[in-house]
């Protein structure tokens, strides 16, 4: 798929996330699985995170500003290959 832009992302509420993460009795996802982006510092992410969450490093002001200005994409901030692959869809 094509990389998503910041404008195509949206925040969802916990109850909607739980509904979207529902699996059938065999453990397969029901419907499209959302990409969960964790923006906390890496040490916090590394201690504990939602299974399948993708960590992005936007802790510095320069990266956040460039992201807001559209000069970089969320995909540019994802460090691991698996995260990039899941984000691309």
N, CA, C and O atoms as a CHARMM CRD file, in Angstrom:
* protein
*
  356
    1    1 UNK  N      0.80900  -1.18700   0.00000 PROA 1      0.00000
    2    1 UNK  CA     0.00000   0.00000   0.00000 PROA 1      0.00000
    3    1 UNK  C      0.85100   1.24900   0.00000 PROA 1      0.00000
    4    1 UNK  O      2.07800   1.18700   0.07500 PROA 1      0.00000
    5    2 UNK  N      0.18900   2.36900  -0.08400 PROA 2      0.00000
    6    2 UNK  CA     0.89500   3.64200  -0.07400 PROA 2      0.00000
    7    2 UNK  C      1.00300   4.15600   1.34900 PROA 2      0.00000
    8    2 UNK  O      0.11100   3.91100   2.16100 PROA 2      0.00000
    9    3 UNK  N      2.08000   4.86600   1.66800 PROA 3      0.00000
   10    3 UNK  CA     2.22000   5.40800   3.02300 PROA 3      0.00000
   11    3 UNK  C      1.09600   6.38400   3.34300 PROA 3      0.00000
   12    3 UNK  O      0.64400   7.13200   2.47600 PROA 3      0.00000
   13    4 UNK  N      0.65300   6.36700   4.58300 PROA 4      0.00000
   14    4 UNK  CA    -0.41500   7.25500   5.02100 PROA 4      0.00000
   15    4 UNK  C      0.17000   8.61100   5.39400 PROA 4      0.00000
   16    4 UNK  O      1.28400   8.69400   5.91300 PROA 4      0.00000
   17    5 UNK  N     -0.57400   9.65500   5.13300 PROA 5      0.00000
   18    5 UNK  CA    -0.14400  10.98600   5.53800 PROA 5      0.00000
   19    5 UNK  C     -0.75300  11.30100   6.88600 PROA 5      0.00000
   20    5 UNK  O     -1.68600  10.63200   7.33000 PROA 5      0.00000
   21    6 UNK  N     -0.22600  12.31700   7.53100 PROA 6      0.00000
   22    6 UNK  CA    -0.72700  12.70500   8.84500 PROA 6      0.00000
   23    6 UNK  C     -2.20600  13.06500   8.77500 PROA 6      0.00000
   24    6 UNK  O     -2.94900  12.80400   9.72100 PROA 6      0.00000
   25    7 UNK  N     -2.64000  13.65700   7.67600 PROA 7      0.00000
   26    7 UNK  CA    -4.04300  14.05700   7.56100 PROA 7      0.00000
   27    7 UNK  C     -4.98000  12.85700   7.44600 PROA 7      0.00000
   28    7 UNK  O     -6.18000  12.99300   7.68400 PROA 7      0.00000
   29    8 UNK  N     -4.45100  11.67700   7.08100 PROA 8      0.00000
   30    8 UNK  CA    -5.30800  10.49800   6.97000 PROA 8      0.00000
   31    8 UNK  C     -5.41500   9.74500   8.29300 PROA 8      0.00000
   32    8 UNK  O     -6.13600   8.75100   8.38300 PROA 8      0.00000
   33    9 UNK  N     -4.70900  10.20700   9.31200 PROA 9      0.00000
   34    9 UNK  CA    -4.75000   9.56300  10.62100 PROA 9      0.00000
   35    9 UNK  C     -5.83500  10.20000  11.46800 PROA 9      0.00000
   36    9 UNK  O     -6.15600  11.37800  11.30700 PROA 9      0.00000
   37   10 UNK  N     -6.39400   9.41000  12.36900 PROA 10     0.00000
   38   10 UNK  CA    -7.37800   9.98000  13.27900 PROA 10     0.00000
   39   10 UNK  C     -7.28600   9.28200  14.62500 PROA 10     0.00000
   40   10 UNK  O     -6.86000   8.13100  14.71800 PROA 10     0.00000
   41   11 UNK  N     -7.68300   9.98100  15.63800 PROA 11     0.00000
   42   11 UNK  CA    -7.70200   9.44800  16.99200 PROA 11     0.00000
   43   11 UNK  C     -9.02800   8.73900  17.19300 PROA 11     0.00000
   44   11 UNK  O    -10.07600   9.23600  16.78100 PROA 11     0.00000
   45   12 UNK  N     -8.98000   7.56700  17.83100 PROA 12     0.00000
   46   12 UNK  CA   -10.22700   6.88200  18.16100 PROA 12     0.00000
   47   12 UNK  C    -10.28300   6.67700  19.67200 PROA 12     0.00000
   48   12 UNK  O     -9.25100   6.62700  20.34100 PROA 12     0.00000
   49   13 UNK  N    -11.48200   6.56000  20.18900 PROA 13     0.00000
   50   13 UNK  CA   -11.68900   6.39600  21.62300 PROA 13     0.00000
   51   13 UNK  C    -11.43800   4.94400  22.03700 PROA 13     0.00000
   52   13 UNK  O    -11.52700   4.04200  21.20500 PROA 13     0.00000
   53   14 UNK  N    -11.12500   4.71300  23.31100 PROA 14     0.00000
   54   14 UNK  CA   -10.79500   3.35300  23.77300 PROA 14     0.00000
   55   14 UNK  C    -11.84800   2.30200  23.43800 PROA 14     0.00000
   56   14 UNK  O    -11.49900   1.18800  23.04500 PROA 14     0.00000
   57   15 UNK  N    -13.13100   2.63500  23.58400 PROA 15     0.00000
   58   15 UNK  CA   -14.16300   1.62500  23.30200 PROA 15     0.00000
   59   15 UNK  C    -14.17800   1.24700  21.81900 PROA 15     0.00000
   60   15 UNK  O    -14.43300   0.09200  21.47600 PROA 15     0.00000
   61   16 UNK  N    -13.90600   2.21500  20.94300 PROA 16     0.00000
   62   16 UNK  CA   -13.84900   1.92200  19.50900 PROA 16     0.00000
   63   16 UNK  C    -12.61900   1.07100  19.19000 PROA 16     0.00000
   64   16 UNK  O    -12.69000   0.15700  18.36900 PROA 16     0.00000
   65   17 UNK  N    -11.49600   1.37100  19.83500 PROA 17     0.00000
   66   17 UNK  CA   -10.28300   0.57800  19.63700 PROA 17     0.00000
   67   17 UNK  C    -10.51100  -0.86400  20.08100 PROA 17     0.00000
   68   17 UNK  O    -10.14500  -1.80100  19.37300 PROA 17     0.00000
   69   18 UNK  N    -11.11400  -1.03600  21.24800 PROA 18     0.00000
   70   18 UNK  CA   -11.38500  -2.38800  21.74700 PROA 18     0.00000
   71   18 UNK  C    -12.27500  -3.15400  20.77100 PROA 18     0.00000
   72   18 UNK  O    -12.05700  -4.33900  20.52100 PROA 18     0.00000
   73   19 UNK  N    -13.27000  -2.47700  20.22800 PROA 19     0.00000
   74   19 UNK  CA   -14.17300  -3.11500  19.26700 PROA 19     0.00000
   75   19 UNK  C    -13.41300  -3.53900  18.01100 PROA 19     0.00000
   76   19 UNK  O    -13.64000  -4.62400  17.47600 PROA 19     0.00000
   77   20 UNK  N    -12.51100  -2.67500  17.54500 PROA 20     0.00000
   78   20 UNK  CA   -11.75400  -2.97700  16.32800 PROA 20     0.00000
   79   20 UNK  C    -10.69800  -4.05400  16.53500 PROA 20     0.00000
   80   20 UNK  O    -10.26700  -4.69600  15.57800 PROA 20     0.00000
   81   21 UNK  N    -10.28400  -4.25400  17.77500 PROA 21     0.00000
   82   21 UNK  CA    -9.26800  -5.26400  18.06700 PROA 21     0.00000
   83   21 UNK  C     -9.88800  -6.61700  18.40200 PROA 21     0.00000
   84   21 UNK  O     -9.17600  -7.54800  18.77900 PROA 21     0.00000
   85   22 UNK  N    -11.19200  -6.73100  18.27100 PROA 22     0.00000
   86   22 UNK  CA   -11.89200  -7.97100  18.57700 PROA 22     0.00000
   87   22 UNK  C    -11.47900  -9.06800  17.59900 PROA 22     0.00000
   88   22 UNK  O    -11.33700  -8.83700  16.39900 PROA 22     0.00000
   89   23 UNK  N    -11.29400 -10.24800  18.13900 PROA 23     0.00000
   90   23 UNK  CA   -10.94000 -11.40400  17.31900 PROA 23     0.00000
   91   23 UNK  C    -12.06000 -12.43100  17.37600 PROA 23     0.00000
   92   23 UNK  O    -12.83900 -12.47600  18.32800 PROA 23     0.00000
   93   24 UNK  N    -12.12400 -13.24900  16.34100 PROA 24     0.00000
   94   24 UNK  CA   -13.09100 -14.33800  16.32800 PROA 24     0.00000
   95   24 UNK  C    -12.60300 -15.42700  17.29100 PROA 24     0.00000
   96   24 UNK  O    -11.48100 -15.33800  17.79000 PROA 24     0.00000
   97   25 UNK  N    -13.41200 -16.44100  17.56100 PROA 25     0.00000
   98   25 UNK  CA   -12.99100 -17.50900  18.48200 PROA 25     0.00000
   99   25 UNK  C    -11.68300 -18.20800  18.07900 PROA 25     0.00000
  100   25 UNK  O    -10.99900 -18.77800  18.92900 PROA 25     0.00000
  101   26 UNK  N    -11.33700 -18.16700  16.79200 PROA 26     0.00000
  102   26 UNK  CA   -10.09200 -18.79400  16.33600 PROA 26     0.00000
  103   26 UNK  C     -8.89200 -17.86200  16.47400 PROA 26     0.00000
  104   26 UNK  O     -7.76200 -18.25500  16.18600 PROA 26     0.00000
  105   27 UNK  N     -9.13700 -16.62500  16.91500 PROA 27     0.00000
  106   27 UNK  CA    -8.04700 -15.67900  17.12600 PROA 27     0.00000
  107   27 UNK  C     -7.74100 -14.78400  15.94200 PROA 27     0.00000
  108   27 UNK  O     -6.77500 -14.02200  15.97700 PROA 27     0.00000
  109   28 UNK  N     -8.54800 -14.86200  14.89400 PROA 28     0.00000
  110   28 UNK  CA    -8.33000 -14.02300  13.71800 PROA 28     0.00000
  111   28 UNK  C     -9.04200 -12.68200  13.90100 PROA 28     0.00000
  112   28 UNK  O    -10.14100 -12.63600  14.45400 PROA 28     0.00000
  113   29 UNK  N     -8.42300 -11.59000  13.43900 PROA 29     0.00000
  114   29 UNK  CA    -9.07200 -10.27900  13.57800 PROA 29     0.00000
  115   29 UNK  C    -10.39500 -10.22200  12.83000 PROA 29     0.00000
  116   29 UNK  O    -10.55200 -10.82500  11.76800 PROA 29     0.00000
  117   30 UNK  N    -11.33300  -9.49400  13.39500 PROA 30     0.00000
  118   30 UNK  CA   -12.61800  -9.27600  12.74800 PROA 30     0.00000
  119   30 UNK  C    -12.55600  -7.88400  12.12700 PROA 30     0.00000
  120   30 UNK  O    -12.56700  -6.88400  12.84400 PROA 30     0.00000
  121   31 UNK  N    -12.49200  -7.81600  10.82100 PROA 31     0.00000
  122   31 UNK  CA   -12.39700  -6.53300  10.12700 PROA 31     0.00000
  123   31 UNK  C    -10.96300  -6.03600  10.06900 PROA 31     0.00000
  124   31 UNK  O    -10.03900  -6.72300  10.50500 PROA 31     0.00000
  125   32 UNK  N    -10.78200  -4.83200   9.52500 PROA 32     0.00000
  126   32 UNK  CA    -9.43000  -4.27900   9.40400 PROA 32     0.00000
  127   32 UNK  C     -8.83900  -3.96500  10.78300 PROA 32     0.00000
  128   32 UNK  O     -9.53300  -3.46200  11.66800 PROA 32     0.00000
  129   33 UNK  N     -7.57400  -4.26200  10.94800 PROA 33     0.00000
  130   33 UNK  CA    -6.89400  -4.03900  12.22400 PROA 33     0.00000
  131   33 UNK  C     -6.26000  -2.64700  12.20700 PROA 33     0.00000
  132   33 UNK  O     -5.52100  -2.31700  11.27900 PROA 33     0.00000
  133   34 UNK  N     -6.54100  -1.83100  13.22400 PROA 34     0.00000
  134   34 UNK  CA    -5.94200  -0.49100  13.24900 PROA 34     0.00000
  135   34 UNK  C     -4.45200  -0.55600  13.56600 PROA 34     0.00000
  136   34 UNK  O     -3.98700  -1.48400  14.22700 PROA 34     0.00000
  137   35 UNK  N     -3.71800   0.43000  13.09200 PROA 35     0.00000
  138   35 UNK  CA    -2.30700   0.56200  13.44800 PROA 35     0.00000
  139   35 UNK  C     -2.25600   1.46100  14.67500 PROA 35     0.00000
  140   35 UNK  O     -2.71300   2.60300  14.63600 PROA 35     0.00000
  141   36 UNK  N     -1.70200   0.94600  15.75700 PROA 36     0.00000
  142   36 UNK  CA    -1.61100   1.70400  17.00300 PROA 36     0.00000
  143   36 UNK  C     -0.22700   2.32800  17.06600 PROA 36     0.00000
  144   36 UNK  O      0.78200   1.62300  17.04400 PROA 36     0.00000
  145   37 UNK  N     -0.18300   3.64400  17.14300 PROA 37     0.00000
  146   37 UNK  CA     1.08100   4.37500  17.16700 PROA 37     0.00000
  147   37 UNK  C      1.36000   4.82500  18.58900 PROA 37     0.00000
  148   37 UNK  O      0.54400   5.50600  19.21000 PROA 37     0.00000
  149   38 UNK  N      2.52000   4.43900  19.09500 PROA 38     0.00000
  150   38 UNK  CA     2.94100   4.79100  20.44800 PROA 38     0.00000
  151   38 UNK  C      4.01800   5.87000  20.34000 PROA 38     0.00000
  152   38 UNK  O      5.10300   5.61800  19.81500 PROA 38     0.00000
  153   39 UNK  N      3.72100   7.05700  20.83100 PROA 39     0.00000
  154   39 UNK  CA     4.62900   8.20300  20.71100 PROA 39     0.00000
  155   39 UNK  C      5.41000   8.47900  21.98800 PROA 39     0.00000
  156   39 UNK  O      6.11000   9.48700  22.08400 PROA 39     0.00000
  157   40 UNK  N      5.29500   7.60100  22.95400 PROA 40     0.00000
  158   40 UNK  CA     6.02000   7.81300  24.20600 PROA 40     0.00000
  159   40 UNK  C      7.51400   7.61300  23.98700 PROA 40     0.00000
  160   40 UNK  O      7.92200   7.02900  22.98300 PROA 40     0.00000
  161   41 UNK  N      8.33400   8.09900  24.92400 PROA 41     0.00000
  162   41 UNK  CA     9.77600   7.84100  24.80500 PROA 41     0.00000
  163   41 UNK  C     10.04200   6.33200  24.70000 PROA 41     0.00000
  164   41 UNK  O      9.30100   5.52100  25.25400 PROA 41     0.00000
  165   42 UNK  N     11.10500   5.97600  23.98500 PROA 42     0.00000
  166   42 UNK  CA    11.38300   4.57500  23.70500 PROA 42     0.00000
  167   42 UNK  C     11.50800   3.72800  24.96700 PROA 42     0.00000
  168   42 UNK  O     11.04800   2.58600  24.98500 PROA 42     0.00000
  169   43 UNK  N     12.11600   4.25900  26.01500 PROA 43     0.00000
  170   43 UNK  CA    12.28100   3.48100  27.24700 PROA 43     0.00000
  171   43 UNK  C     10.91600   3.08000  27.82400 PROA 43     0.00000
  172   43 UNK  O     10.75200   1.95400  28.29300 PROA 43     0.00000
  173   44 UNK  N      9.95000   3.98400  27.79100 PROA 44     0.00000
  174   44 UNK  CA     8.60600   3.66000  28.28100 PROA 44     0.00000
  175   44 UNK  C      7.94200   2.63100  27.37400 PROA 44     0.00000
  176   44 UNK  O      7.32700   1.67700  27.85000 PROA 44     0.00000
  177   45 UNK  N      8.06900   2.83300  26.06600 PROA 45     0.00000
  178   45 UNK  CA     7.51400   1.88100  25.10100 PROA 45     0.00000
  179   45 UNK  C      8.12800   0.50100  25.31500 PROA 45     0.00000
  180   45 UNK  O      7.42700  -0.51000  25.29000 PROA 45     0.00000
  181   46 UNK  N      9.43000   0.47000  25.52100 PROA 46     0.00000
  182   46 UNK  CA    10.14100  -0.79100  25.68200 PROA 46     0.00000
  183   46 UNK  C      9.71800  -1.52800  26.95600 PROA 46     0.00000
  184   46 UNK  O      9.71400  -2.75900  26.98700 PROA 46     0.00000
  185   47 UNK  N      9.36600  -0.78700  27.99500 PROA 47     0.00000
  186   47 UNK  CA     8.91300  -1.40600  29.24700 PROA 47     0.00000
  187   47 UNK  C      7.55900  -2.07900  29.07400 PROA 47     0.00000
  188   47 UNK  O      7.33900  -3.18900  29.55600 PROA 47     0.00000
  189   48 UNK  N      6.65400  -1.39400  28.37900 PROA 48     0.00000
  190   48 UNK  CA     5.29500  -1.90600  28.24100 PROA 48     0.00000
  191   48 UNK  C      4.58100  -1.17000  27.11400 PROA 48     0.00000
  192   48 UNK  O      4.63100   0.05700  27.02600 PROA 48     0.00000
  193   49 UNK  N      3.92100  -1.93100  26.26100 PROA 49     0.00000
  194   49 UNK  CA     3.12600  -1.32400  25.19400 PROA 49     0.00000
  195   49 UNK  C      2.04700  -2.30100  24.74000 PROA 49     0.00000
  196   49 UNK  O      2.10800  -3.49500  25.03200 PROA 49     0.00000
  197   50 UNK  N      1.08000  -1.78500  24.03600 PROA 50     0.00000
  198   50 UNK  CA     0.01000  -2.61300  23.49200 PROA 50     0.00000
  199   50 UNK  C      0.61200  -3.53000  22.43200 PROA 50     0.00000
  200   50 UNK  O      1.37400  -3.08300  21.57400 PROA 50     0.00000
  201   51 UNK  N      0.26700  -4.80900  22.49800 PROA 51     0.00000
  202   51 UNK  CA     0.77200  -5.77600  21.52400 PROA 51     0.00000
  203   51 UNK  C      0.45700  -5.30000  20.10500 PROA 51     0.00000
  204   51 UNK  O     -0.69200  -4.99300  19.78800 PROA 51     0.00000
  205   52 UNK  N      1.46600  -5.24100  19.27200 PROA 52     0.00000
  206   52 UNK  CA     1.29000  -4.81400  17.88900 PROA 52     0.00000
  207   52 UNK  C      1.45000  -3.32200  17.67000 PROA 52     0.00000
  208   52 UNK  O      1.41100  -2.85500  16.53100 PROA 52     0.00000
  209   53 UNK  N      1.63100  -2.55900  18.75600 PROA 53     0.00000
  210   53 UNK  CA     1.80100  -1.11000  18.61300 PROA 53     0.00000
  211   53 UNK  C      3.11500  -0.80200  17.90400 PROA 53     0.00000
  212   53 UNK  O      4.09000  -1.54500  18.01900 PROA 53     0.00000
  213   54 UNK  N      3.12300   0.29900  17.17600 PROA 54     0.00000
  214   54 UNK  CA     4.30500   0.75200  16.45400 PROA 54     0.00000
  215   54 UNK  C      4.85600   1.96800  17.18300 PROA 54     0.00000
  216   54 UNK  O      4.12300   2.91500  17.46600 PROA 54     0.00000
  217   55 UNK  N      6.14700   1.94000  17.48400 PROA 55     0.00000
  218   55 UNK  CA     6.76300   3.08100  18.16900 PROA 55     0.00000
  219   55 UNK  C      7.30400   4.05700  17.13900 PROA 55     0.00000
  220   55 UNK  O      7.98700   3.66500  16.19300 PROA 55     0.00000
  221   56 UNK  N      6.99500   5.32800  17.33100 PROA 56     0.00000
  222   56 UNK  CA     7.62800   6.36000  16.50900 PROA 56     0.00000
  223   56 UNK  C      8.35100   7.32100  17.43000 PROA 56     0.00000
  224   56 UNK  O      7.89600   7.61600  18.53500 PROA 56     0.00000
  225   57 UNK  N      9.46900   7.79600  16.96000 PROA 57     0.00000
  226   57 UNK  CA    10.27900   8.70900  17.75200 PROA 57     0.00000
  227   57 UNK  C      9.97100  10.13900  17.32700 PROA 57     0.00000
  228   57 UNK  O     10.52700  10.64300  16.35100 PROA 57     0.00000
  229   58 UNK  N      9.09100  10.77500  18.06200 PROA 58     0.00000
  230   58 UNK  CA     8.79100  12.18400  17.77400 PROA 58     0.00000
  231   58 UNK  C      8.94000  12.99900  19.05100 PROA 58     0.00000
  232   58 UNK  O      8.20200  13.95500  19.29100 PROA 58     0.00000
  233   59 UNK  N      9.91600  12.59600  19.86500 PROA 59     0.00000
  234   59 UNK  CA    10.10100  13.26400  21.14900 PROA 59     0.00000
  235   59 UNK  C     10.82800  14.60000  21.02100 PROA 59     0.00000
  236   59 UNK  O     10.78300  15.41900  21.93900 PROA 59     0.00000
  237   60 UNK  N     11.49200  14.82500  19.89800 PROA 60     0.00000
  238   60 UNK  CA    12.17400  16.10900  19.75900 PROA 60     0.00000
  239   60 UNK  C     11.30300  17.09100  18.97300 PROA 60     0.00000
  240   60 UNK  O     10.51700  16.69700  18.11200 PROA 60     0.00000
  241   61 UNK  N     11.46100  18.35700  19.28300 PROA 61     0.00000
  242   61 UNK  CA    10.62500  19.40000  18.68300 PROA 61     0.00000
  243   61 UNK  C     10.81300  19.49500  17.17300 PROA 61     0.00000
  244   61 UNK  O      9.86500  19.78400  16.44400 PROA 61     0.00000
  245   62 UNK  N     12.02100  19.25600  16.70900 PROA 62     0.00000
  246   62 UNK  CA    12.29900  19.37800  15.27400 PROA 62     0.00000
  247   62 UNK  C     11.49700  18.34500  14.48600 PROA 62     0.00000
  248   62 UNK  O     10.88000  18.67900  13.47500 PROA 62     0.00000
  249   63 UNK  N     11.50400  17.09200  14.94400 PROA 63     0.00000
  250   63 UNK  CA    10.74600  16.04800  14.24400 PROA 63     0.00000
  251   63 UNK  C      9.25700  16.34400  14.26900 PROA 63     0.00000
  252   63 UNK  O      8.57700  16.19200  13.25400 PROA 63     0.00000
  253   64 UNK  N      8.74200  16.76700  15.42500 PROA 64     0.00000
  254   64 UNK  CA     7.31400  17.09300  15.51700 PROA 64     0.00000
  255   64 UNK  C      6.94700  18.22600  14.56600 PROA 64     0.00000
  256   64 UNK  O      5.92400  18.16400  13.88400 PROA 64     0.00000
  257   65 UNK  N      7.77500  19.25200  14.52100 PROA 65     0.00000
  258   65 UNK  CA     7.49700  20.39500  13.64400 PROA 65     0.00000
  259   65 UNK  C      7.52700  19.96100  12.17900 PROA 65     0.00000
  260   65 UNK  O      6.64400  20.33000  11.40500 PROA 65     0.00000
  261   66 UNK  N      8.53400  19.18300  11.79800 PROA 66     0.00000
  262   66 UNK  CA     8.63900  18.72200  10.40700 PROA 66     0.00000
  263   66 UNK  C      7.45200  17.83500  10.04200 PROA 66     0.00000
  264   66 UNK  O      6.96200  17.88400   8.91400 PROA 66     0.00000
  265   67 UNK  N      6.98900  17.02400  10.99500 PROA 67     0.00000
  266   67 UNK  CA     5.82400  16.17000  10.76900 PROA 67     0.00000
  267   67 UNK  C      4.57500  17.02500  10.56300 PROA 67     0.00000
  268   67 UNK  O      3.79200  16.77400   9.64600 PROA 67     0.00000
  269   68 UNK  N      4.39100  18.02400  11.40700 PROA 68     0.00000
  270   68 UNK  CA     3.23300  18.91400  11.29300 PROA 68     0.00000
  271   68 UNK  C      3.25200  19.70200   9.98800 PROA 68     0.00000
  272   68 UNK  O      2.20000  19.99300   9.42000 PROA 68     0.00000
  273   69 UNK  N      4.44200  20.04400   9.51700 PROA 69     0.00000
  274   69 UNK  CA     4.57300  20.81600   8.27800 PROA 69     0.00000
  275   69 UNK  C      4.48800  19.94200   7.02900 PROA 69     0.00000
  276   69 UNK  O      4.46000  20.45600   5.91100 PROA 69     0.00000
  277   70 UNK  N      4.44600  18.63100   7.21500 PROA 70     0.00000
  278   70 UNK  CA     4.36300  17.72800   6.07500 PROA 70     0.00000
  279   70 UNK  C      5.69600  17.47900   5.38900 PROA 70     0.00000
  280   70 UNK  O      5.73500  16.94700   4.28000 PROA 70     0.00000
  281   71 UNK  N      6.79300  17.86000   6.04400 PROA 71     0.00000
  282   71 UNK  CA     8.12000  17.66200   5.45800 PROA 71     0.00000
  283   71 UNK  C      8.61300  16.22700   5.63800 PROA 71     0.00000
  284   71 UNK  O      9.47300  15.76300   4.89000 PROA 71     0.00000
  285   72 UNK  N      8.06900  15.53400   6.62500 PROA 72     0.00000
  286   72 UNK  CA     8.34000  14.11000   6.82100 PROA 72     0.00000
  287   72 UNK  C      7.00300  13.43200   7.10100 PROA 72     0.00000
  288   72 UNK  O      6.01600  14.09100   7.42800 PROA 72     0.00000
  289   73 UNK  N      6.98400  12.12200   6.96900 PROA 73     0.00000
  290   73 UNK  CA     5.76600  11.36500   7.26000 PROA 73     0.00000
  291   73 UNK  C      5.96700  10.55100   8.52600 PROA 73     0.00000
  292   73 UNK  O      7.09000  10.39900   9.00700 PROA 73     0.00000
  293   74 UNK  N      4.88100  10.03300   9.05500 PROA 74     0.00000
  294   74 UNK  CA     4.96300   9.15300  10.21900 PROA 74     0.00000
  295   74 UNK  C      5.86100   7.96700   9.88700 PROA 74     0.00000
  296   74 UNK  O      6.61800   7.49600  10.73600 PROA 74     0.00000
  297   75 UNK  N      5.77600   7.49300   8.66700 PROA 75     0.00000
  298   75 UNK  CA     6.59000   6.36000   8.22700 PROA 75     0.00000
  299   75 UNK  C      8.08400   6.65000   8.39300 PROA 75     0.00000
  300   75 UNK  O      8.85900   5.74500   8.70300 PROA 75     0.00000
  301   76 UNK  N      8.48600   7.89700   8.18900 PROA 76     0.00000
  302   76 UNK  CA     9.89400   8.27300   8.35200 PROA 76     0.00000
  303   76 UNK  C     10.36000   8.14100   9.79800 PROA 76     0.00000
  304   76 UNK  O     11.55400   7.97700  10.05000 PROA 76     0.00000
  305   77 UNK  N      9.43600   8.20900  10.74200 PROA 77     0.00000
  306   77 UNK  CA     9.79400   8.16900  12.16000 PROA 77     0.00000
  307   77 UNK  C      9.74200   6.76700  12.76200 PROA 77     0.00000
  308   77 UNK  O     10.16500   6.56700  13.90100 PROA 77     0.00000
  309   78 UNK  N      9.23200   5.80200  12.01300 PROA 78     0.00000
  310   78 UNK  CA     9.15800   4.42400  12.51200 PROA 78     0.00000
  311   78 UNK  C     10.51500   3.77100  12.30900 PROA 78     0.00000
  312   78 UNK  O     11.06700   3.77700  11.20800 PROA 78     0.00000
  313   79 UNK  N     11.04300   3.20800  13.38800 PROA 79     0.00000
  314   79 UNK  CA    12.40600   2.68800  13.31200 PROA 79     0.00000
  315   79 UNK  C     12.50200   1.22700  12.88400 PROA 79     0.00000
  316   79 UNK  O     13.49300   0.84600  12.26100 PROA 79     0.00000
  317   80 UNK  N     11.51600   0.40700  13.19400 PROA 80     0.00000
  318   80 UNK  CA    11.65600  -1.01700  12.87100 PROA 80     0.00000
  319   80 UNK  C     10.91700  -1.37100  11.57600 PROA 80     0.00000
  320   80 UNK  O      9.90100  -0.76400  11.23800 PROA 80     0.00000
  321   81 UNK  N     11.43900  -2.34800  10.87500 PROA 81     0.00000
  322   81 UNK  CA    10.87100  -2.75900   9.58500 PROA 81     0.00000
  323   81 UNK  C      9.44400  -3.28100   9.73100 PROA 81     0.00000
  324   81 UNK  O      8.57700  -2.96900   8.91400 PROA 81     0.00000
  325   82 UNK  N      9.20100  -4.08500  10.78500 PROA 82     0.00000
  326   82 UNK  CA     7.86000  -4.63700  10.99000 PROA 82     0.00000
  327   82 UNK  C      6.84600  -3.51600  11.17700 PROA 82     0.00000
  328   82 UNK  O      5.72700  -3.58700  10.66900 PROA 82     0.00000
  329   83 UNK  N      7.24600  -2.48700  11.90700 PROA 83     0.00000
  330   83 UNK  CA     6.36300  -1.34500  12.11500 PROA 83     0.00000
  331   83 UNK  C      6.06400  -0.62500  10.81700 PROA 83     0.00000
  332   83 UNK  O      4.92400  -0.23700  10.56200 PROA 83     0.00000
  333   84 UNK  N      7.09100  -0.44700   9.99500 PROA 84     0.00000
  334   84 UNK  CA     6.89000   0.21300   8.70000 PROA 84     0.00000
  335   84 UNK  C      5.96300  -0.61400   7.82500 PROA 84     0.00000
  336   84 UNK  O      5.08600  -0.06900   7.15400 PROA 84     0.00000
  337   85 UNK  N      6.15500  -1.92600   7.83100 PROA 85     0.00000
  338   85 UNK  CA     5.31000  -2.79800   7.01300 PROA 85     0.00000
  339   85 UNK  C      3.85500  -2.74900   7.46300 PROA 85     0.00000
  340   85 UNK  O      2.95200  -2.69900   6.62700 PROA 85     0.00000
  341   86 UNK  N      3.61400  -2.76200   8.77900 PROA 86     0.00000
  342   86 UNK  CA     2.23000  -2.73500   9.25800 PROA 86     0.00000
  343   86 UNK  C      1.59700  -1.37300   9.00700 PROA 86     0.00000
  344   86 UNK  O      0.39000  -1.28200   8.77900 PROA 86     0.00000
  345   87 UNK  N      2.39500  -0.32300   9.04600 PROA 87     0.00000
  346   87 UNK  CA     1.85500   1.01400   8.80500 PROA 87     0.00000
  347   87 UNK  C      1.49900   1.21300   7.34100 PROA 87     0.00000
  348   87 UNK  O      0.52100   1.88900   7.02400 PROA 87     0.00000
  349   88 UNK  N      2.28400   0.63100   6.45300 PROA 88     0.00000
  350   88 UNK  CA     2.00800   0.76100   5.01900 PROA 88     0.00000
  351   88 UNK  C      0.70200   0.08100   4.65100 PROA 88     0.00000
  352   88 UNK  O      0.04300   0.45500   3.68100 PROA 88     0.00000
  353   89 UNK  N      0.33200  -0.93000   5.44500 PROA 89     0.00000
  354   89 UNK  CA    -0.93000  -1.62800   5.18500 PROA 89     0.00000
  355   89 UNK  C     -0.73400  -2.62600   4.15500 PROA 89     0.00000
  356   89 UNK  O     -1.67700  -3.32600   3.78600 PROA 89     0.00000
